[in-house]
Amino acid sequence: MTTAPAVPGIVTAEQVVATARSIAAVQDADGGVPWPEGHVDAWNHVECLMAMTVAGLRAEARKGYDWLARHQRADGSWPAKITGGVAAEENGESNHAAYLAVGVWHDLLVTGDERFTRAVWPVVERALDFVVDLQTPRGEIVWERAASGAPAAYALLTGCSSIYQGLRCGVLLGERLGDPHPDWELAADRLGHVLAAHPEAFADKSRFSMDWYYPILGGAVRGPAARERLEREWETFVVPGLGVRCVSDQPWVTGAESCELALTLDAAGDRARALAVFADMQHMRHRDGSYWTGWQFVNEAWFPHEQSAYTAAAVVLAADALSDTTPGAGLFRRAGRYAVSVVDAASCGCSHASSRT
């Protein structure tokens, strides 16, 4: 029986369970966990399953993994948006496909249920093969394959940072199951180098806070480079007492980004600031245990006017990491075990061409 995490002085175990139950409350009958507007995407769906697993809602989480198996396409991808069980956007996103491996590895850490892992393993294999097929010669992985089958012309830094973690989790799963995938490991090595050394490989989305912290959260950047990166944009994105901006040019803090920064800080060894950021975002908590998506602090209004399951999921995962409650609590800390140190990116021989915006 899983014990729910509690972060003393910030959230109790009962509050964390209530937050996880707010995710289960919006789960569709077929197992999908939708955005407030009704569509399901595989990445946020997996994040919600991880949170429910942490809180002991195993049946609900497994129902969600069944949903993923049913909706996976022959090429290993999922439609970018699925509404009512039908594809609303046909393109397949690489980071959506890669995140399944993170969820399945997390499930194994928390539950120890290797039989389930083996059952879902073919779904993970197809998903990561889809991802690796979108890797460029330099090493970045383009963000989508269109419905026509054409790969995108550029890569995204946040997406590739999450993909890096997915590939590493896939490698770990393969080793555990006796089915190693050295091609995934090679792909992760190449991607990790590009993430650490070649910012020009990615489209410029620097106004988004996720592009600031995700290379650390996904595990590609750690050590002094991570600390320098965090300090560089701290005042740009962190609003003391409120949380983290979604974008640098708007007075809008969001719960998911705040919790992801808390996870990032914890992974980088900065537990004090992780706790502070996590405490600051608690003003977004709704009385039913769910969380508002964001707060526009100039207009003093919730924006959008919704509580989102993915925000609740980020809260639960941050609470687990900050309390070290479940065996999966160190998932993001351990993501950086293979991070590379880049001394001179100019001498590595890689192309320095810019990505399209």
LODREN-827803 format. One record per residue (C-alpha): x negated, y negated, z negated. Coordinates in steps of 0.5 Angstrom, whole numbers, plus 500, padded with zeros to 3 digits. Layout:
XYZ
...
***
This chain:
500500500
497493502
496488497
498481500
493476499
493470494
489464494
489461487
492454487
494454494
498460496
501466492
501473494
509472494
509466498
504470503
509475504
515470505
511467511
509474514
517475513
518469517
515472523
519479522
525474522
524472529
521478532
526480538
529487537
525490543
519488538
516482542
514476537
516469541
515462541
520458538
522456546
523464547
518467551
512472549
505471550
500477549
495473545
500470540
504476539
498480537
496474532
503475529
502483529
495482525
499477520
504482519
499488518
496484513
502483509
504490509
509490514
507495518
513498521
514491524
507491527
507497530
514496533
510490536
504494539
509499542
512492546
505491548
504498551
511498555
510491558
502492560
502492568
498497572
492492572
491492565
494485564
501482561
505477565
503470562
510469559
515474558
522472556
528477555
523483557
522480564
516476567
517468567
510467569
507473573
499470572
495475568
491471563
484474561
484472553
491475553
489481555
482481551
486480544
489486544
482489542
482485536
488486534
487494534
480494531
484489525
489494524
484500524
480496518
486494514
490501515
485506516
490509521
485512526
491516529
495510531
488507534
487513539
494513541
493505543
486506546
488507553
492501553
486497550
481500555
486498561
486491558
479490557
477493564
482487567
478482563
471484565
473485572
474477572
467476570
462471574
455473576
453468571
457471565
463466564
470470565
475466569
482464565
487468569
488472575
494469579
500473581
497474588
491477585
486471586
482470580
482463578
476458580
474456573
473459566
476456559
471455553
476457548
479463552
472465553
470465546
476469544
475474549
468475546
471477540
475482544
470485547
466486541
472489538
473494544
465496543
466498536
473501537
470505543
464507538
469509533
473514537
467517541
468513547
463508548
463503553
456500555
459496560
463492555
457491551
453488557
459483559
459481552
452480551
452475558
458472556
455470549
449467552
453463557
458460551
452459547
447456552
451453558
457448556
457446563
460453565
467451562
472446564
472440560
478441555
474437550
479433547
482439544
480441537
480449539
474447544
470445538
471450533
472457537
465458540
464459532
470463530
470468536
462469534
458467539
455461536
453462528
447459524
444452525
447451532
454452528
453448523
451442528
457443532
461443526
458436524
458433531
466433531
468433524
471426524
474426530
478432529
479433521
484428518
483429510
489431506
493433512
489438517
486438523
488434530
490439536
487433540
483428539
487422542
493423538
495422531
498430531
495435526
497442527
498448522
495453527
489449528
488447521
488455519
483457525
478451522
479454515
477461518
471458522
468455516
469461512
466465518
460460518
459460510
462454508
467456503
469450500
471446506
475452508
479452502
480444502
482445510
487450508
490447502
491440506
495443511
500446506
504440506
507444513
510449509
518450510
522452504
523459507
516461508
515459515
511453517
512447521
508447528
505440527
506433524
505426527
502422522
504415525
511416526
511421520
515426524
515434525
512435532
515439535
521440531
520447530
517452525
513457530
511464528
504463531
503458526
505463520
500468523
494463522
496462515
497469513
490471516
486465513
489467506
486474507
480471509
479466504
481471498
478477501
484481500
484487505
479491509
480486515
479480511
472479514
474480521
472473523
466473519
463479522
465477529
458473529
453479528
451479535
450471536
444469540
439464538
438459544
431456544
431453551
437454556
433451562
429456562
433462562
434462570
442461569
446457574
447450571
453448576
459445573
466449573
472445576
476442571
***
